Amino acid sequence: MSRKVSITMYMTLDGFAALADGPEDPEADRQFWEAMWDGPMDSVDTLLLGRRTYEGWAAFWPAQMDSENEHWRAFARFATRVEKVVFSRTLPTASWSNSRIVRGSIADEISRLRSLPGKNIIVAGGVQLVQSVLAQNLADELCLTVSPSLIGRGLPLFHMEPTPDHHDDIVPLGAPGRHDFRLLESRAFRSGAVYLRYGLSERATS
């Protein structure tokens, strides 16, 4: 059985790739980390990252290996341990341990990884990488934590093109650009955020 590829991201109600932070709440924090990462950490050995996400993570997470925050500590150790594949044509080097740069086709690299033995794979950002993976139907699952906030600015998680003179609210099956999913899991957090895990219907099995 080939390795599963999941997209794991967070977004706001108005569709931006951002985590709208709230008041300090250990229980809400626990729920977030449990849904997003605690389970996947045991079943994943590869992270796919864009350049900016990689640079941000590489500057932050290695310093959290001994953090007092148990969730940060666990994630830092996980992210340092697993293979990190960085898709970039401009990043000169990737010095964080177990990192390598891929400058070629995203589809070719994901196909190569699927053919190799190993655990599952997570696409963890950035936005352009996520959009490319979705557009090419390269993922099996889409896992989102949706914050109950409208922020009005930022990077849209999903690529949207304006449709001039479009007045029909009903989008038929098979319409260009339409991708359909089936809900596999949902959880409501005390913070008001919601975790949603979808399977891409094209890859769904009965």
C-alpha positions in Angstrom: 0.0 0.0 0.0 1.4 3.4 -1.0 2.2 6.0 1.5 -0.7 8.4 2.3 -0.2 12.1 1.5 -2.1 14.6 3.8 -2.3 18.4 3.7 -2.3 19.8 7.3 -3.1 23.5 7.6 -5.1 26.1 9.5 -7.3 28.8 8.2 -9.7 31.6 9.3 -13.4 31.7 8.5 -12.7 34.1 5.6 -10.3 31.6 4.0 -6.9 33.0 5.0 -4.0 30.7 5.9 -3.6 32.1 9.4 -4.1 30.9 13.0 -6.2 33.5 14.8 -4.7 33.2 18.3 -7.0 33.5 21.3 -6.7 33.9 25.1 -4.4 31.5 26.8 -6.3 28.3 27.5 -4.3 25.0 28.2 -7.3 22.8 27.3 -7.9 24.5 24.0 -4.2 24.3 23.3 -4.2 20.6 24.1 -7.2 20.0 21.8 -5.5 21.8 18.9 -2.2 19.9 19.2 -3.9 16.6 19.7 -6.0 16.9 16.5 -3.3 18.5 14.3 -0.2 16.6 15.3 -0.2 14.2 18.2 -1.7 11.4 16.3 0.1 12.0 13.0 3.5 12.2 14.7 3.5 8.4 15.1 2.5 7.6 11.5 4.5 10.2 9.5 8.1 10.3 8.6 8.2 13.0 5.9 7.2 16.7 5.7 6.8 18.6 2.5 7.5 22.4 2.9 7.8 25.5 0.7 10.8 27.8 1.1 9.2 30.4 3.4 7.6 27.8 5.7 10.9 25.9 5.9 12.9 29.0 6.8 10.5 30.0 9.5 10.4 26.5 11.0 14.1 26.0 10.8 14.7 29.3 12.6 12.2 28.5 15.4 11.6 24.8 16.1 15.1 23.5 16.7 15.4 25.9 19.7 12.2 24.3 21.2 13.6 20.8 21.6 13.7 21.3 25.4 10.8 23.8 25.7 8.7 23.9 28.8 5.6 23.6 26.6 5.1 19.9 26.2 3.4 20.3 22.8 6.1 22.5 21.4 8.8 20.1 22.7 7.1 17.1 21.2 6.6 18.8 17.8 10.1 20.2 17.7 11.6 16.8 18.2 9.3 15.3 15.6 10.0 18.0 13.1 13.7 17.7 13.6 13.7 13.9 13.3 11.7 13.4 10.2 12.7 14.0 6.6 12.0 17.5 5.4 11.6 18.0 1.6 11.8 21.7 0.6 10.4 22.7 -2.7 12.3 25.7 -3.8 14.2 27.1 -6.9 15.9 29.8 -4.9 16.9 28.4 -1.4 20.7 27.8 -1.6 21.0 25.3 1.3 18.9 23.5 3.9 21.0 23.1 7.0 18.3 21.8 9.4 19.0 18.1 10.0 17.3 15.6 7.7 16.4 18.4 5.1 16.9 18.4 1.4 15.9 20.7 -1.4 13.9 19.6 -4.5 14.0 22.0 -7.4 12.0 19.9 -9.9 8.4 18.8 -10.3 6.3 18.5 -7.2 4.2 15.7 -8.8 7.3 13.7 -9.7 8.7 13.9 -6.2 5.5 12.9 -4.5 5.2 10.0 -7.0 8.7 8.9 -6.1 8.1 9.2 -2.4 4.9 7.1 -2.7 6.8 4.4 -4.4 9.4 4.1 -1.5 8.8 2.2 1.7 8.1 4.4 4.7 5.4 6.1 6.8 2.9 8.7 5.7 3.7 12.2 4.3 2.3 15.6 5.4 2.3 18.7 3.3 2.6 21.4 5.9 2.9 24.6 3.9 3.3 27.1 2.4 0.3 28.3 0.6 1.6 28.0 -3.0 2.8 24.4 -2.3 -0.6 23.5 -0.9 -2.4 25.0 -3.8 -0.2 23.2 -6.3 -0.7 19.8 -4.6 -4.5 20.3 -4.5 -4.6 21.5 -8.2 -2.8 18.4 -9.3 -4.9 16.1 -7.1 -1.7 14.8 -5.3 -3.1 14.4 -1.8 -5.3 11.8 -0.1 -6.5 14.0 2.8 -7.1 17.6 3.6 -6.9 18.4 7.4 -7.9 21.9 8.5 -8.2 23.7 11.8 -10.6 26.6 11.1 -10.4 29.5 13.6 -13.8 31.2 14.3 -12.5 34.6 13.1 -12.7 36.9 10.1 -9.4 38.8 9.7 -9.9 40.5 6.4 -6.4 40.2 5.1 -3.6 37.7 4.5 -2.8 34.9 2.1 -5.9 33.0 0.8 -5.4 29.3 1.5 -7.2 28.3 -1.7 -6.5 29.8 -5.1 -9.5 31.8 -6.3 -10.0 33.4 -9.7 -12.6 36.1 -10.3 -15.4 35.0 -12.6 -16.8 38.1 -14.3 -20.5 38.0 -15.2 -21.0 34.9 -13.2 -24.4 35.1 -11.4 -25.3 31.4 -10.9 -24.8 30.2 -7.3 -25.1 26.5 -8.3 -21.9 24.9 -9.5 -22.5 21.6 -11.2 -20.6 18.4 -10.8 -17.6 18.3 -13.0 -17.3 22.1 -13.3 -13.8 23.3 -14.2 -11.8 23.9 -11.0 -14.2 22.0 -8.7 -12.7 19.5 -6.3 -14.9 17.4 -4.1 -14.2 15.8 -0.7 -15.9 13.6 1.8 -15.8 14.3 5.5 -13.9 11.7 7.5 -13.7 13.4 10.9 -14.7 16.6 12.7 -14.0 18.0 16.2 -15.1 21.2 17.9 -12.6 22.8 20.2 -13.4 24.8 23.3 -11.9 27.8 21.6 -14.6 27.7 19.0 -12.2 26.4 16.4 -13.2 23.3 14.4 -10.9 20.5 13.1 -12.0 19.0 9.8 -10.5 16.0 8.1 -11.5 15.3 4.5 -10.7 12.6 2.0 -10.4 13.6 -1.6 -13.3 11.9 -3.2 -11.3 10.9 -6.3 -9.1 8.8 -4.0 -11.9 7.6 -1.8 -12.4 3.9 -1.3 -15.6 2.2 -0.1 
